[in-house]
Amino acid sequence: MKIFIKNLTCKAILGILESERTQAQNIIIDAKIKYDFDTKHFIDYAQVAKSMQDLMQKEKFLLIEDALENIVATLKQKFPTIKQITLKISKPDILDNCVVGAKIKKNFINF
């Protein structure tokens, strides 16, 4: 089974620039999660979205890469049936002429 969350938008302290350290900016999170589904073990996408937003608002990451790694680890711990996760964080307002960000894909399937 696969769930997805697209365009989860919140404000967070994220970045290395002085302005990014003092004022929260808009960030957008997209996630795709594959997991083993059965009626007793499903992943509630509302809980996933809340977990990601809470983490981003609590922590003040310097690098998007650190935020990505931390979110992946947190979600895997909370939802151990995750087999694969693709996560993207975008910063739509940091540059005038584009949206920037980073993406990670982790597999938890043992081959």
Secondary structure as GFF3:
##gff-version 3
##sequence-region A 1 111
A	DSSP	beta_strand	2	12	.	.	.	ID=ss1
A	DSSP	alpha_helix	18	22	.	.	.	ID=ss2
A	DSSP	beta_strand	25	35	.	.	.	ID=ss3
A	DSSP	alpha_helix	45	58	.	.	.	ID=ss4
A	DSSP	alpha_helix	64	78	.	.	.	ID=ss5
A	DSSP	beta_strand	82	95	.	.	.	ID=ss6
A	DSSP	beta_strand	98	107	.	.	.	ID=ss7
###
